[in-house]
Amino acid sequence: MSRATVVVNPVKLDDPEKFKTAVGSAMTEHGWSEPAWRETTPEQTGEEQARAAVQDGADLVLACGGDGTVTAAAAGLAGSGVPLAVIPLGTGNLLARNLGLPIDLGEALTIALTGTNRSLDVGVANDSLFLTMAGLGLDAKMLAGASEPVKKRFGWAAYVVSALKHLQDRPMRVSLRTDGGRPLRRLASGVIVGNVGALQGGMPLLPEAAPDDGMLDVVVLTAQGFVGWLRVAMHVLLRRPGATEHVMRRTFHELRVNISRAHLWELDGEVMGRTRQLVITVRPGTLLVRVPQPEA
């Protein structure tokens, strides 16, 4: 009988006992044995728990939490051959939404226990793994300004309110080099690298991005003030091709970004601190993720 390990962020649970009962019932219903439970902590956010699950011979690891918990668990599973199942309990849940995974707990558990495995690429930014997006500038400021209590109360609208506070910020000077080519110098309000393409609400920030194409995509956004950001939003929402002074996209295997001064940066919704350089690469097909069975 197959056995899973549940890696759960307790901060994301409103009713831990109810959650544990739901998981246990789903395991029984689908013929799995009683799972092992490993809670995350502020010091150990999921990677160590996932590595321990691999060493214990788990057939599946369920990452239960926000994008940060999912990414941490993925870091412990990448290259192991043990699949990751996403039980989305966060605010953004970007990986789940981009893969078409259900947000509902019962449906997510069914996919986890009856689905098939899909090989996904992972990105590495300054030696840290990510699954969805890495960002520098506006998105990192937005995340830093949205506290956990506010996110719990207002959901992803908390990010919108936080972002509005930074629409007047001056762009930073960046130099980008993709795959060893010539450096490109631009003013940038945000530099966002994606393994997937859509933001909350389905906004197609990187419409060509796919998590299993062996590549990563980058977009450079340049704007200041409401009118400037409105132009950026229209470019993105209307899926306009080509580059403008406000939006530029590239596809790459390796990206080096140098910044004129230190700025906040983030990985999969977690603020990583400040940096003056990002080095980002892709590891194709490194992670197995549980997705729905293909329809007949």
Rosetta blueprint (number, residue, H / E / L):
1 M L
2 S L
3 R L
4 A E
5 T E
6 V E
7 V E
8 V E
9 N L
10 P H
11 V H
12 K H
13 L L
14 D L
15 D L
16 P H
17 E H
18 K H
19 F H
20 K H
21 T H
22 A H
23 V H
24 G H
25 S H
26 A H
27 M H
28 T H
29 E H
30 H L
31 G L
32 W L
33 S L
34 E L
35 P L
36 A E
37 W E
38 R E
39 E E
40 T L
41 T L
42 P L
43 E L
44 Q L
45 T L
46 G L
47 E H
48 E H
49 Q H
50 A H
51 R H
52 A H
53 A H
54 V H
55 Q H
56 D L
57 G L
58 A L
59 D L
60 L E
61 V E
62 L E
63 A E
64 C E
65 G E
66 G L
67 D H
68 G H
69 T H
70 V H
71 T H
72 A H
73 A H
74 A H
75 A H
76 G H
77 L H
78 A L
79 G L
80 S L
81 G L
82 V L
83 P L
84 L E
85 A E
86 V E
87 I E
88 P E
89 L L
90 G L
91 T L
92 G L
93 N L
94 L H
95 L H
96 A H
97 R H
98 N H
99 L H
100 G L
101 L L
102 P L
103 I L
104 D L
105 L H
106 G H
107 E H
108 A H
109 L H
110 T H
111 I H
112 A H
113 L H
114 T H
115 G L
116 T E
117 N E
118 R E
119 S E
120 L E
121 D E
122 V E
123 G E
124 V E
125 A E
126 N L
127 D L
128 S E
129 L E
130 F E
131 L L
132 T L
133 M E
134 A E
135 G E
136 L E
137 G E
138 L H
139 D H
140 A H
141 K H
142 M H
143 L H
144 A H
145 G L
146 A L
147 S L
148 E H
149 P H
150 V H
151 K H
152 K H
153 R H
154 F H
155 G L
156 W L
157 A H
158 A H
159 Y H
160 V H
161 V H
162 S H
163 A H
164 L H
165 K L
166 H L
167 L L
168 Q L
169 D L
170 R L
171 P L
172 M E
173 R E
174 V E
175 S E
176 L E
177 R E
178 T E
179 D L
180 G L
181 G L
182 R L
183 P L
184 L E
185 R E
186 R E
187 L E
188 A E
189 S L
190 G E
191 V E
192 I E
193 V E
194 G E
195 N L
196 V L
197 G L
198 A E
199 L L
200 Q H
201 G H
202 G H
203 M L
204 P E
205 L L
206 L L
207 P L
208 E L
209 A L
210 A L
211 P L
212 D L
213 D L
214 G L
215 M L
216 L E
217 D E
218 V E
219 V E
220 V E
221 L E
222 T L
223 A L
224 Q L
225 G H
226 F H
227 V H
228 G H
229 W H
230 L H
231 R H
232 V H
233 A H
234 M H
235 H H
236 V H
237 L H
238 L L
239 R L
240 R L
241 P L
242 G L
243 A L
244 T L
245 E L
246 H L
247 V E
248 M E
249 R E
250 R E
251 T E
252 F E
253 H L
254 E E
255 L E
256 R E
257 V E
258 N E
259 I E
260 S E
261 R E
262 A E
263 H E
264 L E
265 W E
266 E E
267 L E
268 D L
269 G L
270 E E
271 V E
272 M E
273 G E
274 R E
275 T E
276 R E
277 Q E
278 L E
279 V E
280 I E
281 T E
282 V E
283 R E
284 P E
285 G E
286 T E
287 L E
288 L E
289 V E
290 R E
291 V E
292 P L
293 Q L
294 P L
295 E L
296 A L
